[in-house]
Amino acid sequence: MPRTKTSPMHLKRCSTEKLREIFNKYATQEVNGDLYMTSDDFVRGFLGQSYNEESVKLLAGIADTSKDGLISFAEFQAFEGLLCTPDALYKTAFQLFDRNGNGSVTYSEFVDVFKKTDLHAKIPFKLDGPFIQLYFGKDRQRTINYAEFSQFLHDFHEECALEAFRMKDTSGSGFISALDFQDIMVNVKKHLLTADVKDNLVAVTEGHKVSFPYFMAFNSLLNNMELIKRIYLNATSGNRTEPITKDELLQSAQTMSQITPLEIDILFQLTGAIHQTGVWWKRRKVIEKNRRIVYGDLSSIAPEHYTKHITTRLTEIKAVESPADRSIFIQMLESTYRFTLGSVAGAVGATAVYPIDLVKTRMQNQRTGSFIGEVAYRNSWDCCKKVIRHEGFLGLYRGLVPQLMGVAPEKAIKLTVNDFVRDKMTDKQGQIPRWAEVLAGACAGGSQVIFTNPLEIVKIRLQVAGEIAGGAKVRAWNVVRELGLFGLYKGARACLLRDVPFSAIYFPMYAHTKAAFADEEGYNHPLTLLAAGAIAGIPAASLVTPADVIKTRLQVVARTGQTTYNGVIDAARKIMAEEGPRAFWKGTVARVFRSSPQFGVTLVTYELLQRMLYVDFGGSRPAGSDVAQTKQELSKLNPDHVGGYQAALPMLNGIETKFGLSLPRFSSTLKASSAKQAS
């Protein structure tokens, strides 16, 4: 299954011509007729980062392999290529420390860079201690190559945490206070902390002292959250919504990894603290014993990746600062936003499958049996060929205009109501019970009938009008005038009988199918959205075909000699008596082939529009799309960041978030002048 991650192996190299054009745009230094980028050109101009002077030189040195203070086009292009490699993050970090550009890192080079980081300023590390000697030798003259340096970076940060614990544990008791624990995590391990974890560091300890084993297990848990996610998925057979207990997670962990019981205990303590209620701590032992967690709990704890999926956004608006700021007006705006996008998505989906819908309608309206005249169409394919032969290709789109006029509000209200009810039924952990999913779908199906029925009756009469050779041309407005307001709702009961169970089946199945198709991050590629929408439409469309047949017969004008019907029950009886039970399943294939792809196209359009036209109302987002962000919002990237440079800022963030090596930036008072200079 294809994935669109921004991991370097998935980035495509940019053409030399395009890179040359971008390089010339930012390069300001000319030497012997050739253009070069200065450190400021590269970091502040091209990358748009407001680091201080020392940091700018360090970061520019990553691309400046000749270490002459200028970046040539060859070096600019070479760094773009490096960013496309699978281990780009480690290579970028290595080149940051390789100050001489000779392919190895010396002790002095490491110390020179490390002393400029925020980490060293907060937790002074013993740079001549036994850990350093193990890597650089007792006399610290040994150099480290790239492969060894990658391991050194991994181990070094863990050693920093141990050093911090020793500093806080002045008595050597093996315990530190809860506030010291918070201080170490915020200063040394902040790259592992989500907002939820950071806010509950003291709460999770209940104010008690923190032992060294607890400290190590806490850090190990945060380092291994991606592994914990896989253990969870192993326990639930890939189901991201199934709640599991501590014992079930422990059993799965024993078969997959060396995650310890203490780490699992901490995991459940953290999720409990994050979702605590007023009585949670008082009843902690009782609740912990029966507590269950879901995949969403793990996502709220797992450290942010340095790079994730790239989502191209055309707009990005933040309507509220936090969910707590959601007012009634904001919620109304959110529903209007969803309604508008649903209208566009519905029109796209209806147009894509309209010819199939026309064939389905004519097949369902065709009467058979002893009281009925000659059969016009042998099957759906025969119907399609005859329509093209006698009415032309555009005959397959007869009645499309009123369909589009009605399908926009129809699909929009269905999608909006389903989302609205699901939001109201979803708990604080982001979970919704199955019955609530079915209820949300049923509400969506029932609400759409006010638009669906008038649309359907006009569309159907236009679709069957072409069956009568030489007949008077039927127009939508004439049908509306003939029927009147109440006539437009003829067959509404049958329409409800069809639409309510359809949506009650469709939306829950779509949600679970989409979750099953998501990747390990829970992200859905557009193709998986399309597949989920199409698959969910198969049972939903086929199982309600009898109601659709009855609705069609009630809404079509009976021709001379044809049976007339007086309501749903009467139609069902007469169809059964005259044509047998098989008549209720007429057009099933055409209906499935129409509804399944239509809803697939509609849902993928609806969700992609929400990704591209992003507005944060503080409410829920479609599952499978929220992962498409990074700490450095990729949607805000300079359009000149092409090819490998799409990952340039995530890689720099990665050096900070994965290795904790933050480099000083300008103070807030200098940021504005820096941005002005860069522009």
N, C-alpha and C positions, 0 to 999 in steps of 0.2 A: 504494500500500500504506500503510495507516494507521500512524502512529508515535506513540508516547506520550512524547515528549521533554518535559523541563521547560523548554525554551526558551520565553521569554515568549509568543511567538506562539501557543503551544499551551495557555496557561493561560486558564482561564475566569474571568471576573470574578465576585466574590462578591456576593450580594444585599445591598442596603443594610441590610435588617433584621438580617441575620446579622452584618455588620460593626459595626453600632451596638451589638449585644449584646456583641461581643468588646471593642469600644472602652470601653464602660462598665465592663467587668470589670477593666480595667487602669488606667483614668484615675483619678487621686487628687486632682486640683486642681479646685476649683469656683470659677468667676468669674461673677458676676451670674447665678447659677442654671444655668450651662452647665459641663459637665465638660471638662477638658483633661488631656492627658498631659504630664507633665514629661519631661525628658531621661532621667531614671532609669527612669520608667515605661516608656518606649518601648524603650530599649536593654537595660537589665538585666531589667526585668520582662517585657515582651512578647517581645523578641527573645532574652532569656536570655543575653546576652553580658557577659563580665567585663572590659570595657575600663576603663582608668583615667579619672579625672575629665575631663581634656581631650579624650580620645577620645570619651567619651560625648557631650559637647556637640557635637563635630564630626559624629558620626554622626546624632544627633538632628536636627541642622540640615539633613540631607538631606530629611527629611519636613516640617520646620518652615520652610515657604517664606516665612512672614511675619517670621521671624527675631526673634520676641518671646520666645523661650525656652519657649513652650508649643505643644503640638500639638493643634489642634482636630479635631473629627470630620471636617470638610470636608478638612483637610489629610491626615488619616489615610486617608481614602477616596481622595483624589487620588493619594497615593503607591502605594496598591494598584493603581490604574489604570495608573500609570507602569510598574510591575513587569510588566504584561501586554503591554507594547509590544515590538516586535522588537529595538530598540536600548536596552533597559532598562539594560544594564551601563554603557554610555557615559553615559546620562542620569543614572544614579545617581552615577557618578564626577563628572560635571559639577556636579551639585547639591552635592556634598561641597565642591568648591572655590569655588562661587558663594556666598560667605559673606554677601553683601548681598541676594541673591535678586533681582537686577535683570536676570538673563538673560545676563550676561557675566562673564568672569573677568579681573581685573586682575592686574598683576604682584605687588602687595602681597598679594592674596588667595592667589595661588599659593604665594608664599614662606611665608606664615603657616602654611598647611597642610603644605607639604612639609617644613619644618623640624621638624615634630612626628612625622615618619615614622621608622621604624627605618633605612630606606635612607640618609637624610641623616646619621644618627648613625654609620653604618659607613663610608660613602664620601662625604665632604664634597664637594658639587658646586659649581662656580663659578657662582653665581647672577647674576653680572654679566658672564658670558662671551659670546662671539659667538653661541652657539646661542640663548641667551635673547634676545639683541638681535634675532635674525631674527624672532622671534615677537612680542615685546613692544615692539620698536623700540629705537633706540639710547638714548633717554632713558627707556625702559621705562614709557611713559605709554599705550601702545596697549592696548586691551582686546580679548579674544578671545571670539568667540561660540561657541555649542555646536558647530557643524560644524567650525570651526577647532580648537577645543579637543580634539576627538576625535583629530584628526591629531597635535596637539601631544603628547598622552599617548603615542601610539604611538612617535613619534620621540624623545621625551625619555628613555625608558628605554634605548633603544639608545645615546644620547649618554652616559648614566651609565656604561655598560659601557666605552665608549671612554675616558672620563675616568679610570676606574679603571685601565685598561691603561697610560695615560700616567703615572699616579702610580707604578705598580709599575716601569715601564721608566725608571728614573732616569738611565741612561746614554744613552738615546735610540737603542739598538741595534735596536729592533724585536723584541726577545725579552724574555720574562719567564720566571721559573723555574716548574717544575711546581707547586710549593707556592703560589706567587703566583697561578697560574692557578686552582688549587683555591679559594683564598681569595676571588678575584673571583666565581667561579661560585656559591659558597655564600652570599656576602653580597649580591651584586647580582642574580644570576640564579637564585636558589633556587626561584623559582616555575616554572622550566623543568626542574627536576631531579626525576626519579623516584628512588626509593631505590636502584635498581640503578645508575643513572648517577652519583649522588652518591658511591656507594661505590667507583667505578672511575675517578674523575677523574684521579688520579695514575697509576694502572695503565695507562690508555689512552695516556698520553704516554711510558710506559716510563721515567719520571724525567728525560727530556730537556727542554731548554728549549722553550718554546712560542712560535712566531712569531706575528706579528700576523695574517697571512693565515689561519693555523690557528685562531687565536682567533675571528676573524670567521666562518669557515666553521663552526666548532663551534656558535656561537650561532645562525647562520642555519639550520643543520640542525635544532636543537631547536625553533626558531620555526616551521619548515615541516614538522613531522612528519606533520600531517594530509595535506599535499600528497604527502609520500613514500608514505603509505599508498595514496593514489589511483594513484600511479605504479606501485606494486607490483601493485595490483588490475588495472591496465591491462595489465601484463606477463603476468599469469596468467589473464586473462579472467575475473576475479572469484573465482578459486579462492584461499581463504585458507590452504590447507594445502600448496600446491605450492612446494617450495623453489626459489629462483632465485639465480643467480650475480650477481657484481658487474657483469659485462658486460651481462647481460640487463636489470638494473635501469638501467644507464646508457643503454642503447638506448631503453628506455621513457621515461626522463627527457628525452631529446632531443626527443621528439615532443610532450611535454606542458608542459615548464616550463624554467626556467633554473637548475635544480639543478646545481651544478658537480661535476666529478669528485672534487675534494678533499672535498666534503661526502659523497659516496658512499663514499670511502675511510674517512672518519671513522665513518660508519655501520657499516661492516663491522668496523672496529677496536673500536668500542663493543660490538657483539654478540659479538665474539670475546672481549673482556675479561670480559664478563658471564658467558659460558658457558665460560670457560677451564678447561682441565684442567691437570694437573701438567706436561705437556710442551708446552702450547700456545705459550708464549712462545718456547721453544727452536726450535720448528718453525714459527714464525709465518708466514714468507714462503710456505712450502709449503702450509700450511693455508689461508692467506688466498686463495691462487690458486684453490683448489678449494672454498672455503667457500661455503655457500648459506645464505640466510636465509628465514624464513617470516614470515607476518603477525604471529604471536605475538611475534617478536623486536621488531617495530616497536612493538607495544603496551607492551612493557616499557621502551621508551625515550621514548615520546610523553608530553609533559607532561599532567598531569591537567586535564580541563576544569573550568571554574568551575561548570558545571552540566551534568548529564546526565539520564538517565532517572529518573523517580520510581518506586520500587517500594515499595508499602505492605507492611510487614512486621509480622506479628502477634507474632513473637518474634525476638530476636536474641541468640544465645549464642556466646561465644568459648570453645571447649573447650581450645584451646592458644594460646600466645603466638606461636608460629612453627611452620612445618612440621617443623623439627628436633626439636620436642618430641613428635612423634607416636609414641606407644608402641603396643604390641600391643593393650592395653586400649582405647585411643582408636580404633584401627582397627576393633576389634570393635563399639564403640559406633556408629561411622560406618555400618557394615554394618547394624546393628540399626535405625538411623535411616532408612536407605534402604529397608529391608525394610518398616518400618511405613508409610512414605509410599507405597511401591509397592502395599501391600495396599489402601489406601484408593483409590488411582488405579485399580487393577484392578477393584474393585467398581463404581466409577463408570462405567468404560468398558463393563463387561459388562452392566450394567443398561440403558445407553443403546441397545444394539443387540440385546438378547436376542430380541425377536420375529423379527428377520431370521435369527438363529441357529436358531431353531426351524423356520422354513420351510426353511432350508438342509438341516437334518438329515432332515426328512421327504422332501424331494426326492431326497436321496442314497440313502435307504433304499427308495425306490420301485423295484420290479423291473419290467423290461420284457423282451420277447423271447418266443419260442415256448413257453417252459416256464413263463411267468409269467402270473398272472391279470390281472384288469382293472386299468387304470391309474387311480389315484385322483385325481391332479392333472395338469392339462395343462401348467402352468408355475408359477413361483414366485408370481405374482400370484393365480392361481387357488387355489393352496394357502392363501395368506393369507386370502382371502375365505371359503373353506370352513371354516377353523379358527374364524373369528369367527362364522360362521353356526351351526355345530354345537356349538361349545364356549364361545362367548362371547368377549368381548375379553380376559378374563383367561386364556383358553386360550393366547394368544400368550406368556404368561409361565409356562407349565407347566414345572416343574423349575427355576425361578429360584433358590429357596432353596438347594438343594445346589450350584447353580452359584456363588452368592455365597460359600458356605462354602469352596469349593475354589478359586475364582478369585483370592481374596485372596493366599493363599500362592503360588499358581501364578505370577501376574504379578509378585508381590513378589520371588520368587527369581529370576525371569528378569531383571528390571531390576537387581537387586542384583548378580547374577553377571556380567552384561554390564558394569556399571560397574566392578566389582572387577577383572576381567581387563583391561579397557581401561586402568585406572589402572596396573596392573603393566606393561603393554606400552608405556606412554607415556614418552617420553624427557624429559630435563630441559628441553627447549625446548617441551614440550607437544605434540609430534608423535607420531603413531602410524601405522605402515605399514598399507597396505590389508589385507595378509594377516592382520595382528594384529586388525584390526577384524572380519574374517570369522571368525577363531578365537574372538574374544570372543562374537560372536553365536551361533556353534555351541555353545559351552560353555553359554551361557544357555539355548538350546533344549533341550539334552540334560538339563540339571539340573532343568528344570521337569517332566519326565515323571513323576517320582515323585509329584507332586501332580496332574498333568494327567490321567493315565490313569484313576484311580479316579473323578475328577470327571466325565470324559467318559462313561464307561460308565453311570454312574447317571443323568446328565443325558439321555443319548440314549434310554435305556429309558423314562424319564418322558415325553420329548418324543413318542415314537411310540406311547405307550399310548393316547392320545386318538383314534388312527385307528380303533380297534375299537369300533364302536357298542355300548353296553350292556355292555362288558367290565368286569371287576372293576377297582376303583380301585387304581392302583399307587402305593405310597409309597416314598420314598427309602430309609428304614430297612429295609423289606422287601427291596428290591433288594440292599442291602449284605449282609443276612443270608443271602440266597439265594446270592450269589456267593462269599462268604467272602473271606479275605485274598488268596489267589492269584487268585481269579476276578476281583478288581478290577483286575488287571493283564493281563487278556486283551486282546490287540491292542496290547501295549506296543511291540512291534517296529515296527508300523505307525505308532504314535504318535511314536516316535523318527524314523522315516523322514519324517514330516511336520514335526515341530517343529524338528529340527536345521537342515535347509536353510531353513526359514522364517525363523528368527532370524538365520542366517548371511547371508541376503539382506536382511532387514528393517533391522537395526540400522546396518550401514554405509550403506545408502541413506538412512536417516533422518538420520544425522549429516551427510552431504554435502548433502542437500536442505535441511536446516535452515540450514546455512552459506550456501547459495546464496540463501536467502530473507532472510538477516540484512541489516540496514541498513549504512550506511557505517561505523558504530561497531562492527559485529559483533553488535549487539543484536537479539534476536528478540522481536517482539510476540507475544502469545498466539495471535493468528490465524495467524501464520506457523508457529508450533509445531504448531497443529492441522492446517494444510495439509500440512506436511512429514510428519507422522505418517500422514495419510490417503494421501498420494501413495506413500509408501514401502510401504504395505500392499498396493497393487494388484498389483505383480509378485510380491511374496512370497506373497500368498494364492493367486493364480491358479496359479502354477507348481507348488505342492505339492498341488493338488486331487486328483490320482490317489491319493496316499498317504492323503489324508483320506477318500476314498470307500472304500478298502480297510479302513481303521480302523473306519469306521462299520459296514460289513457284518460285520466280525468281532465287534463289540461288541453288535449288536442280536440279540435272540433270534429265530431263524427260525421263521415260522409254518408251519402244515401245508402241505405241497406246495412250500415254498420251498427253494432250494438252501442247503446248509450248507457252511461253509468250515473248513479245517484249516490255518490259518496264512497268512502273507502271500503266499507263492508260489502256494499252492493257490487262494486267493481271486482273485489276479490272473489265473490261467489260466482259471478258471471264468467270471469276469465277461467276459473277452475272448471266450470261446467262445460264451456264451449271449447276450450283449448287445452285443458289438462294442466297438471302441475308444472310441466316443463316451460309453459308460457311465462311463469314468474321469473325465470332465469334467462329470458331473452336479453341479448345484448350484454351478458355478463363479461364476455371477453373484451368487447369494445369498451365497456365501462371501466374495467380494470386497466386496460391499455390507455384510457383517457385519464382517469382519476389518479392512478399511480404516478405517472410522470408529471402530471400537472401539479400535484402537491409536492413532488420532489423539487421541481423547478421553483415553485412558489416559496417553499421553506428555505431553500438555499439562497434565493434572492433576498428574502426577508432578513436572514441572519447576516449575509454579507453586507447588506445595506447598513445594518446596525454596526458592523465592524468599521466600514469605511466612513460613514457619517456618524461618528462617535459623539454622543452626548451623555455625560454622566449626570443622571438625575438622583444619584444616591440610592437607587433601587437595584434590583437584580439585573443581571446581564444574561444573554443566552449561554447556556452551559457549553463549554468547549471553545469559547472565543476569548475569554479573559486572560488566558496564558500568553496571548499575543502581545506582550509588553515586556519591557525591561526597565531597570531602574533609570537608565537614560532612555527616555521615550524614543523609540525608533521612528515613530511617525514624525518626530520633529527633526529628523536628520536633515542636514544640508542636502539639497538635491544633487550637489556635486559629489556626494559620498557614494560613488558607484563601485561596482565590482567588489573586491575585497574590502574597500573602504567603508562598505555598509557595516562592517564589524569592527571598525577602528575604535569608536567610542565604547561599545560593549567590551572590547578587549582591555581598554584602559580602566574601565570600571571593574573588570574581572581581576586585574592586579590588586585592586583595593578590596573587592568583596570576597574573592577566593583566597587571597594570601594575606589580607589585612594590611597591606603596605600602602596606606594613604599618603599621598604627597600633599604638602601645604598648598592651599589656594589663596587667592587674594582675600582680604577681609571684606566684609559686606560693604564698607565705606568705599572700597576701591573697585568693586565689581562693576559699578556703573561706568566709571571712566575707562576701565579695561574693555568693556563691551563696545563703548564708543570708538576706542582706538582700533579694535578688531574690525569693526564695520567700515 
